């Protein structure tokens, strides 16, 4: 009598992974957490406007730094 090796049920494994990922996503994206992240983002934006980093439209007010390319002649 030969014994066959056990085979993995890939459908069940993929379903379990998808369920785990969905639960993790749901835990990180509750309405309260989304509102908190939005409030934090808006506060950081307002701070950047006050500090002169960007304007109200989100355009950077910082001078662009030139690319440092060395010319070897």
KOLLUMTI-13968 format. One line per field, with one value per residue: x, y, z of N, C-alpha, C in turn; chain. Coordinates in Angstrom, 3 decimals, m for minus. Example, Ala and Ser with C-alpha at 12.3 -4.5 7.8 and 13.67 -1.06 7.14 Angstrom:
REM residues 2
nx	[13.190 12.850]
ny	[m5.690 m2.250]
nz	[7.800 7.080]
cax	[12.300 13.670]
cay	[m4.500 m1.060]
caz	[7.800 7.140]
cx	[13.200 12.900]
cy	[m3.300 0.030]
cz	[7.800 7.870]
ch	[A A]
//
This chain:
REM residues 73
nx	[0.826 0.595 1.113 m0.410 0.918 m0.152 m2.240 m2.362 m5.111 m5.607 m7.573 m8.941 m6.876 m6.292 m8.734 m8.745 m6.552 m7.459 m9.684 m8.413 m6.853 m8.899 m10.159 m8.093 m7.822 m10.360 m10.210 m8.301 m9.543 m11.794 m14.612 m13.955 m11.139 m10.478 m11.485 m9.832 m7.286 m7.731 m8.190 m5.683 m4.086 m5.143 m4.486 m1.686 m1.353 m2.341 m0.453 1.798 1.074 1.007 3.713 4.831 5.494 3.915 1.252 m2.300 m3.431 m1.886 0.503 3.990 6.067 8.679 11.943 13.048 15.545 18.489 19.553 22.357 24.830 27.907 30.120 32.529 35.197]
ny	[m1.176 2.036 5.277 8.301 11.575 14.347 16.819 20.289 22.434 24.725 26.575 26.944 28.008 30.409 31.709 32.017 33.729 35.979 36.643 37.273 39.480 41.247 41.642 42.905 45.229 46.350 46.861 48.889 50.895 52.138 54.348 56.242 56.143 56.906 59.521 60.635 60.444 62.117 64.575 64.961 65.148 67.464 69.327 69.233 70.208 72.853 73.808 73.735 75.682 77.953 78.044 78.684 76.755 75.793 76.939 77.754 76.149 73.956 74.065 73.955 76.240 76.326 76.915 75.269 72.823 72.788 70.162 68.368 68.069 67.083 68.660 67.350 68.506]
nz	[0.000 m0.945 0.223 m0.495 m0.850 1.176 m0.255 m0.884 m0.358 m2.454 m3.147 m0.746 0.782 m0.597 m0.246 2.524 2.869 1.460 3.024 5.442 4.638 3.921 6.388 7.780 6.225 6.601 9.347 9.433 8.081 9.196 9.601 11.575 11.728 9.143 9.109 11.058 9.825 7.641 8.914 10.082 7.799 6.617 8.594 8.463 5.892 6.145 7.946 6.325 4.456 6.098 6.787 4.407 2.546 0.498 m1.680 m1.324 m3.255 m3.299 m4.625 m4.779 m3.075 m2.785 m3.987 m6.916 m6.830 m8.664 m10.855 m9.929 m11.912 m12.874 m14.988 m16.924 m18.380]
cax	[0.000 1.350 0.408 m0.263 1.206 m1.299 m2.227 m2.901 m6.341 m5.226 m8.755 m9.187 m5.774 m6.502 m9.900 m8.332 m5.689 m8.320 m10.481 m7.498 m6.527 m10.108 m10.353 m7.058 m8.171 m11.527 m9.785 m7.554 m10.322 m13.075 m14.918 m13.237 m9.728 m10.415 m11.682 m8.632 m6.218 m8.072 m7.958 m4.231 m3.584 m5.547 m3.700 m0.331 m1.426 m2.463 0.845 2.679 0.691 1.482 5.179 5.278 6.005 3.078 0.108 m3.583 m3.748 m0.984 1.700 5.173 6.650 10.111 12.664 13.505 16.992 18.995 20.216 23.802 25.558 29.261 30.647 33.954 35.767]
cay	[0.000 3.289 6.448 9.506 12.741 15.254 17.935 21.525 22.944 26.090 27.441 27.282 28.869 31.730 32.298 32.413 34.909 37.101 37.014 37.915 40.804 42.074 42.013 43.887 46.477 46.893 47.367 50.129 51.869 52.458 55.765 57.070 56.228 57.700 60.926 61.072 60.644 63.297 65.755 65.114 65.607 68.858 70.135 69.328 71.102 74.221 74.172 74.006 76.977 78.988 78.105 79.107 75.629 75.724 77.847 77.102 75.168 72.823 74.233 74.195 77.573 76.155 76.963 73.960 72.686 72.305 68.861 68.526 67.262 67.605 68.684 67.038 68.946]
caz	[0.000 m0.994 0.763 m1.299 m0.014 1.306 m1.184 m0.328 m0.969 m2.787 m3.101 0.664 1.229 m1.183 0.406 3.872 2.725 1.071 4.203 6.396 4.108 3.993 7.793 8.119 5.546 7.293 10.655 9.239 7.325 9.817 9.380 12.556 11.345 7.910 9.501 11.774 8.839 6.842 9.761 10.225 6.506 6.451 9.529 7.919 4.733 6.654 8.521 5.190 3.883 7.046 6.746 3.088 1.765 m0.690 m1.647 m1.004 m4.289 m3.149 m5.447 m3.972 m3.131 m2.588 m5.266 m7.365 m6.776 m9.961 m10.828 m9.819 m12.879 m13.016 m16.356 m16.950 m19.648]
cx	[0.875 0.474 0.648 0.037 m0.029 m1.149 m2.869 m4.152 m6.113 m6.409 m9.046 m8.114 m5.963 m7.689 m9.531 m7.457 m6.527 m9.157 m9.629 m7.156 m7.714 m10.348 m9.335 m7.379 m9.341 m11.142 m9.053 m8.375 m11.731 m13.361 m14.156 m11.781 m9.550 m10.548 m10.449 m7.477 m6.476 m7.798 m6.460 m3.632 m3.920 m4.756 m2.269 m0.294 m1.491 m1.155 1.834 2.374 1.202 2.997 5.722 5.847 5.233 1.913 m1.172 m3.994 m2.834 0.266 2.879 5.685 8.161 10.804 13.138 15.020 17.471 19.638 21.708 24.481 26.924 29.684 32.143 34.490 37.242]
cy	[1.246 4.410 7.631 10.679 13.632 16.418 19.150 21.933 24.430 27.041 27.887 28.232 30.285 32.442 32.798 33.664 36.135 37.581 37.754 39.326 41.751 42.543 43.065 45.242 47.142 47.500 48.705 51.220 52.047 53.935 56.691 57.237 57.043 59.179 61.459 61.325 61.886 64.566 66.018 65.670 67.081 69.777 70.302 70.257 72.550 74.703 74.504 75.335 78.099 79.150 78.490 77.989 75.469 76.683 77.048 76.044 73.942 72.903 74.591 75.613 77.520 76.227 75.561 73.935 72.159 70.936 69.097 67.554 67.904 67.529 68.426 67.400 69.105]
cz	[0.000 m0.466 m0.136 m0.378 0.073 0.328 m0.528 m1.085 m1.244 m2.769 m1.679 1.189 0.689 m0.545 1.799 3.824 2.381 2.253 5.228 5.936 4.206 5.425 8.218 7.489 6.256 8.641 10.524 8.570 7.883 9.571 10.347 12.161 10.071 8.233 10.216 10.803 7.996 7.633 9.911 8.937 6.286 7.373 9.019 6.711 5.181 7.260 7.405 4.533 4.783 6.980 5.386 2.236 0.467 m0.556 m1.378 m2.038 m4.224 m4.000 m4.546 m4.168 m2.916 m3.942 m5.639 m7.340 m8.123 m9.798 m10.796 m10.766 m13.067 m14.469 m16.282 m18.317 m19.531]
ch	[A A A A A A A A A A A A A A A A A A A A A A A A A A A A A A A A A A A A A A A A A A A A A A A A A A A A A A A A A A A A A A A A A A A A A A A A A]
//
